[in-house]
Each structure stands twice: as C-alpha cells, then as structure tokens.
Amino acid sequence: MQRLREVEVRQLQLLEERANQILSLEDKHSHAWAALEHYREQHVQQRNEELTRHDLQVQQLQQELRRALDRLTTKQEELAQIYRDLERLSALQQARNLQLRSQSQALQQSRAECEQLAAAVQLAQDRQQILQTDTSALRERAHRYLLDRRQDRRDLRDMARQLTQLHGLLARLKTT
C-alpha cells in the first residue's frame, strides 16, 4: 500500500505538475492571446493610420495633380496663343516678303528706266552739244555773212553815190 501511496503521491505530484504546466500554458496562452490582441489592435491602428496617411497623400497628390493640370492647361493655352501669334506673324512676314519682292522689282524697273532715261539724257546732251557747236558755227557764219552784207551795202551805197555822181556828171556833160 505504501507503494500504492507512493504511486498515488507520485501521480498527484505529476497531476499537480501537469496542472501547473497547464496553468503555465494557459497563462502563456492568455499572454500570447493578449499579445496577439495587442498586436492586432496595433496592426489595425497602424493600418488605419497608414490608410489615413495614404488618403491624405492621395488627396495631396490629387490636389497637386489638379494644380499641375491647371498649369498644363494654362501652358497649353499659352502655347496655342503662341502658335496663333506665330502663324499670324508668319503670314505677315510672307506678305511683307511679297511686298518687298514687289518693291524690289519696281525698284529694278525704276533703275532700268532711270538708266534708259540717263542714256536718253546723255544722248540729248550729246545732240545739244552738237547743235550748240553747229549753232556756234552757224552764228559765226551768219556773223561773217552779216558783216559781209553790211560791207556789201556800204559798197553798194558808195557805188550808188558814185553812180549818182556819174549820172550828175553825165547830165552836166550832156547839157554842156
């Protein structure tokens, strides 16, 4: 019996050890469970914070995106205006180039006409010089002719006087 008692005591000790192990395991389980719950709560809280941060970041990014799109729209409008201005200036430049070409052609025609007029003026001046030379020669000839005619008139007057005197002498001779 003693042995039975020893076995019983031994089993009671084992039972007690087992009960202590079970209590220890339950305690560990409960601590693990509490730690798990705490971890889950921390995880959920962290996740909620991350989601909140993420939502804030998304909102900030959306605002930045809207501002960037607004800036892009503004830049596109400015670019469109620049293209319109460029087209307008290009058309104006083409019109001015055409006008310049036309003026250049008109200038070339005017130069050609001026050259023709200059040649005509030179020809007229050459002819005028020839005419002046001819006129001077004719004046000289006319002057000599006039002097000669004056001399001829004087000579004729002298001859007429001499004739009159001869007629007077002849008439006197006939009367005498």
C-alpha positions in Angstrom: 0.0 0.0 0.0 2.7 2.0 0.6 3.6 1.6 -2.8 0.3 2.4 -3.8 0.5 5.6 -1.8 3.8 6.3 -3.3 2.3 5.8 -6.7 -0.7 7.9 -5.7 1.6 10.6 -4.3 3.7 10.4 -7.4 0.6 10.7 -9.6 -0.6 13.5 -7.5 2.7 15.2 -7.9 2.5 14.5 -11.6 -1.0 15.8 -11.7 0.0 18.9 -9.8 3.0 19.4 -12.1 0.6 18.8 -15.0 -1.9 21.3 -13.6 0.9 23.8 -13.0 2.1 23.2 -16.6 -1.4 23.6 -17.8 -1.8 26.8 -15.8 1.5 27.9 -17.0 0.5 27.1 -20.6 -2.9 28.7 -20.1 -1.1 31.7 -18.6 1.3 31.7 -21.6 -1.7 31.2 -23.9 -3.5 34.1 -22.3 -0.4 36.3 -22.5 0.1 35.2 -26.1 -3.5 35.9 -26.8 -3.3 39.3 -25.1 -0.1 40.0 -27.1 -1.8 38.8 -30.3 -4.8 41.0 -29.5 -2.5 43.9 -28.7 -0.6 43.2 -31.9 -3.9 43.0 -33.9 -5.0 46.3 -32.3 -1.6 47.9 -33.0 -1.7 46.5 -36.5 -5.3 47.7 -37.1 -4.4 51.1 -35.6 -1.2 51.2 -37.7 -3.1 50.2 -40.7 -5.8 52.8 -40.0 -3.0 55.4 -39.6 -1.4 54.3 -42.8 -4.7 54.4 -44.6 -5.3 57.9 -43.2 -1.8 58.9 -44.3 -2.4 57.2 -47.6 -5.7 59.0 -48.0 -4.1 62.3 -47.1 -1.3 61.6 -49.5 -3.8 60.7 -52.3 -5.7 63.9 -51.6 -2.5 65.9 -51.7 -1.4 64.2 -54.8 -4.8 64.8 -56.4 -4.6 68.5 -55.4 -1.1 68.6 -56.9 -2.3 66.8 -60.0 -5.2 69.3 -60.3 -2.8 72.2 -59.9 -0.4 70.6 -62.4 -3.3 70.0 -64.8 -4.3 73.6 -64.4 -0.8 74.8 -65.0 -0.6 72.4 -68.0 -3.9 73.8 -69.4 -2.6 77.3 -68.9 0.7 76.4 -70.6 -1.3 74.7 -73.4 -3.4 77.8 -73.8 -0.3 80.0 -73.8 1.3 77.6 -76.4 -1.8 77.8 -78.5 -1.7 81.6 -78.4 2.0 81.5 -79.3 1.2 79.2 -82.2 -1.6 81.6 -83.3 0.8 84.6 -83.0 3.5 82.6 -84.9 1.0 81.8 -87.7 -0.1 85.5 -87.8 3.5 86.7 -87.8 4.4 84.1 -90.4 1.6 85.3 -92.6 2.6 88.9 -92.0 6.2 88.1 -92.8 5.1 86.3 -96.1 3.0 89.3 -97.0 5.9 91.6 -96.3 8.3 89.4 -98.3 5.9 89.6 -101.2 5.6 93.3 -100.8 9.4 93.6 -100.6 9.8 91.4 -103.7 7.3 93.6 -105.5 9.1 96.8 -104.3 12.4 95.3 -105.3 11.0 94.5 -108.8 9.6 98.0 -109.0 13.0 99.4 -107.9 14.8 97.3 -110.6 12.3 98.6 -113.2 12.8 102.1 -112.0 16.6 101.7 -112.1 16.3 100.3 -115.6 14.0 103.2 -116.6 16.5 105.6 -114.9 19.4 104.0 -116.9 17.3 104.4 -120.1 16.5 108.0 -119.2 20.1 108.7 -118.3 21.1 107.2 -121.6 18.5 109.4 -123.3 19.6 112.4 -121.4 23.2 111.7 -122.4 22.2 111.3 -126.0 20.1 114.6 -125.8 23.1 116.3 -124.1 25.4 115.0 -126.9 22.9 116.2 -129.5 22.6 119.5 -127.7 26.4 119.8 -127.7 26.5 119.0 -131.4 23.6 121.5 -132.0 25.4 124.1 -129.9 28.6 123.5 -131.9 26.6 123.7 -135.1 24.8 126.8 -133.8 28.0 128.4 -132.9 29.4 127.6 -136.3 26.2 128.9 -138.0 26.3 132.1 -135.8 29.9 132.6 -136.8 29.0 132.1 -140.4 25.9 134.3 -140.0 28.0 137.0 -138.4 30.6 136.8 -141.1 27.7 136.8 -143.7 26.1 139.8 -141.9 29.4 141.6 -141.8 29.9 140.8 -145.5 26.4 142.0 -146.3 27.0 145.2 -144.4 30.1 145.7 -146.3 28.3 144.9 -149.5 25.6 147.6 -148.6 28.3 150.1 -147.9 29.9 149.3 -151.1 26.5 149.5 -152.9 25.8 152.8 -151.3 29.3 154.0 -152.3 28.6 152.7 -155.8 25.2 154.3 -155.8 26.7 157.6 -154.7 29.3 157.2 -157.4 26.7 156.3 -159.9 24.6 159.3 -158.8 27.7 161.5 -159.1 28.4 159.9 -162.5 24.8 160.5 -163.6 25.1 164.1 -162.4 28.4 164.5 -164.3 26.9 162.8 -167.4 23.9 165.0 -167.2 26.1 168.1 -166.9 28.2 166.9 -169.7 25.1 166.4 -171.9 23.9 169.9 -171.0 27.1 171.5 -171.8 
